[in-house]
Amino acid sequence: MDLLFTEGDLTFREEVRRFLNDNTIPDIRRKLAEGLKLSKDEVAAGTRSLYKKGVPTWPQEYGGTGWTLLQQYIFEEEARAFPALVKFGMGEDLVGPVIYTFGDLAQKRYYLPRIANATDWWCQGFSEPEAGSDLASLKTRAAQHGDHYVVDGQKIWISSAHYADWIFCLVRTNPDVKKHQGISFLLIDIKSPGVTVRPIQLINGGYEVSEVFFDDVRVPLANLVGEKNKGWMYAKYLLSKERFDDAGVGLSKERMLRALELAAQTYVGDERLIDQSSFREKVAELEVQLKALEITQLRAIANASKQQQGVQDPASSILKLRGSEVEQAAAELLMAVIGPNTLPYIPDEELGSWNEPSILPRWAAKIAPIYFYSRAASIYSGSSEIQKNIIAKAILGL
Ligand SMILES: Cc1cc2nc3c(=O)[nH]c(=O)nc-3n(C[C@H](O)[C@H](O)[C@H](O)COP(=O)(O)OP(=O)(O)OC[C@H]3O[C@@H](n4cnc5c(N)ncnc54)[C@H](O)[C@@H]3O)c2cc1C
């Protein structure tokens, strides 16, 4: 297998760089570079700027660019490094592909353009208090009444639900069969009467996830994707896509480069941190891991190009497993730069009686939350233990 980029790939990369330079919004790029939070409107504007040639990961017939998987990979890597990469919820990466692969014509016509215009922010309603790793045990029920379902139950750990317009859910539509067989895939307007969203504070201090409660929520039958009770099949397709995307090579590269940039400005005594051999060893170790991950991702892309659309690739579990470990290692490298100054709150500075420049650089406050949030990478989208189980069964045949 040839893993070198061709002339055509390199030309494409140059085109992407020019496109990002000419089309993305300078103020959003600045905020991303400084690690500042973006408002929902800014994420929408940033997403639209990235979609000017079409949704990068979708086929042309649905408003996508029609790029190959390798071109999509190059685009995402460049957009992240620029930095210009933003995601308007989980429309492009998760529910969009499920709708264009398994949805009906009316669903494709209604929902896909609204994702491509960054109109609807989607979140993913799969996990429940008693159904995380064992997702098929989910209990949220959708009972059919005339032309609609009535949904009751609770989801938990739902990323960005408090920004969302829509939530795609796995719901139980038949409690009397084996658990995998009675599940359906339902699209729910999160502003519907009876839906309550309650944000949860995480260890990094942020509110990235929420609980979502459904209390007699009426959902039109037309919002069912594919066939009733076949939702598990669509969920497996979606999860394998999610794990494929979760390798996070671009993200880890960006963090490693940021750590190098900051280490060049950080002094330990008279010596720059970047010149210290113990720090350089950490960088080298991460770089080797990252290169191996990147090559694994490129191999998976080469294999996936040959596969039928909609077919699950167990290699996505390897990418998810290693991707989250490398992401955590990159966050640890950032922590190694800031060292003991991870808690940058200095009360004396606040008193206004501080004549000297600030002891800590502005970026110091951003590092610890990145590190703490990265701990979740080996939990969400299926924990590391679950990925190992899949690798053992589906790849090693154990
Ligand atoms: C930050 C964050 C964002 C999230 N975003 C979303 C989202 O947007 N939408 C959504 O639906 N969910 C989301 N989740 C939920 C996530 O998918 C679940 O937390 C995850 O699947 C684990 O489920 P659980 O928390 O119920 O843990 P459990 O399943 O109870 O697992 C507890 C521990 O037991 C281990 N374990 C469980 N079963 C096995 C087994 N068979 N073999 C070996 N070990 C096992 C697990 O690895 C884990 O260490 C998010 C979670 C986090 C932390």
PDBQT file of the ligand as one rigid body, heavy atoms in Angstrom, charges set to zero:
ROOT
HETATM    1  C1  LIG A 401     -17.800  14.317  27.754  1.00  0.00    +0.000 C 
HETATM    2  C2  LIG A 401     -18.788  13.290  27.316  1.00  0.00    +0.000 A 
HETATM    3  C3  LIG A 401     -19.591  13.544  26.217  1.00  0.00    +0.000 A 
HETATM    4  C4  LIG A 401     -20.567  12.608  25.836  1.00  0.00    +0.000 A 
HETATM    5  N1  LIG A 401     -21.396  12.902  24.775  1.00  0.00    +0.000 NA
HETATM    6  C5  LIG A 401     -22.413  12.065  24.467  1.00  0.00    +0.000 A 
HETATM    7  C6  LIG A 401     -23.371  12.417  23.462  1.00  0.00    +0.000 A 
HETATM    8  O1  LIG A 401     -23.293  13.486  22.829  1.00  0.00    +0.000 OA
HETATM    9  N2  LIG A 401     -24.402  11.573  23.232  1.00  0.00    +0.000 N 
HETATM   10  C7  LIG A 401     -24.535  10.381  23.896  1.00  0.00    +0.000 A 
HETATM   11  O2  LIG A 401     -25.474   9.665  23.610  1.00  0.00    +0.000 OA
HETATM   12  N3  LIG A 401     -23.638  10.012  24.848  1.00  0.00    +0.000 NA
HETATM   13  C8  LIG A 401     -22.591  10.827  25.151  1.00  0.00    +0.000 A 
HETATM   14  N4  LIG A 401     -21.681  10.483  26.134  1.00  0.00    +0.000 N 
HETATM   15  C9  LIG A 401     -21.895   9.243  26.883  1.00  0.00    +0.000 C 
HETATM   16  C10 LIG A 401     -20.857   8.166  26.585  1.00  0.00    +0.000 C 
HETATM   17  O3  LIG A 401     -21.079   7.595  25.334  1.00  0.00    +0.000 OA
HETATM   18  C11 LIG A 401     -20.937   7.131  27.724  1.00  0.00    +0.000 C 
HETATM   19  O4  LIG A 401     -20.487   7.789  28.905  1.00  0.00    +0.000 OA
HETATM   20  C12 LIG A 401     -20.060   5.924  27.452  1.00  0.00    +0.000 C 
HETATM   21  O5  LIG A 401     -20.616   5.139  26.438  1.00  0.00    +0.000 OA
HETATM   22  C13 LIG A 401     -19.868   5.039  28.728  1.00  0.00    +0.000 C 
HETATM   23  O6  LIG A 401     -21.092   4.751  29.286  1.00  0.00    +0.000 OA
HETATM   24  P1  LIG A 401     -21.370   4.988  30.860  1.00  0.00    +0.000 P 
HETATM   25  O7  LIG A 401     -20.951   6.372  31.186  1.00  0.00    +0.000 OA
HETATM   26  O8  LIG A 401     -22.776   4.590  31.120  1.00  0.00    +0.000 OA
HETATM   27  O9  LIG A 401     -20.364   4.013  31.598  1.00  0.00    +0.000 OA
HETATM   28  P2  LIG A 401     -20.568   2.442  31.830  1.00  0.00    +0.000 P 
HETATM   29  O10 LIG A 401     -21.066   1.813  30.571  1.00  0.00    +0.000 OA
HETATM   30  O11 LIG A 401     -21.349   2.242  33.059  1.00  0.00    +0.000 OA
HETATM   31  O12 LIG A 401     -19.089   1.971  32.040  1.00  0.00    +0.000 OA
HETATM   32  C14 LIG A 401     -18.394   2.140  33.304  1.00  0.00    +0.000 C 
HETATM   33  C15 LIG A 401     -17.036   1.499  33.175  1.00  0.00    +0.000 C 
HETATM   34  O13 LIG A 401     -17.158   0.070  32.941  1.00  0.00    +0.000 OA
HETATM   35  C16 LIG A 401     -16.470  -0.297  31.748  1.00  0.00    +0.000 C 
HETATM   36  N5  LIG A 401     -17.237  -1.337  31.042  1.00  0.00    +0.000 N 
HETATM   37  C17 LIG A 401     -18.559  -1.302  30.775  1.00  0.00    +0.000 A 
HETATM   38  N6  LIG A 401     -18.903  -2.433  30.081  1.00  0.00    +0.000 NA
HETATM   39  C18 LIG A 401     -17.790  -3.151  29.907  1.00  0.00    +0.000 A 
HETATM   40  C19 LIG A 401     -17.494  -4.390  29.244  1.00  0.00    +0.000 A 
HETATM   41  N7  LIG A 401     -18.455  -5.102  28.636  1.00  0.00    +0.000 N 
HETATM   42  N8  LIG A 401     -16.220  -4.841  29.228  1.00  0.00    +0.000 NA
HETATM   43  C20 LIG A 401     -15.228  -4.119  29.844  1.00  0.00    +0.000 A 
HETATM   44  N9  LIG A 401     -15.440  -2.944  30.494  1.00  0.00    +0.000 NA
HETATM   45  C21 LIG A 401     -16.699  -2.458  30.514  1.00  0.00    +0.000 A 
HETATM   46  C22 LIG A 401     -16.380   0.981  30.918  1.00  0.00    +0.000 C 
HETATM   47  O14 LIG A 401     -15.291   0.953  30.022  1.00  0.00    +0.000 OA
HETATM   48  C23 LIG A 401     -16.204   2.033  32.002  1.00  0.00    +0.000 C 
HETATM   49  O15 LIG A 401     -14.862   2.123  32.376  1.00  0.00    +0.000 OA
HETATM   50  C24 LIG A 401     -20.689  11.381  26.534  1.00  0.00    +0.000 A 
HETATM   51  C25 LIG A 401     -19.850  11.119  27.621  1.00  0.00    +0.000 A 
HETATM   52  C26 LIG A 401     -18.920  12.061  28.021  1.00  0.00    +0.000 A 
HETATM   53  C27 LIG A 401     -18.055  11.762  29.209  1.00  0.00    +0.000 C 
ENDROOT
TORSDOF 0
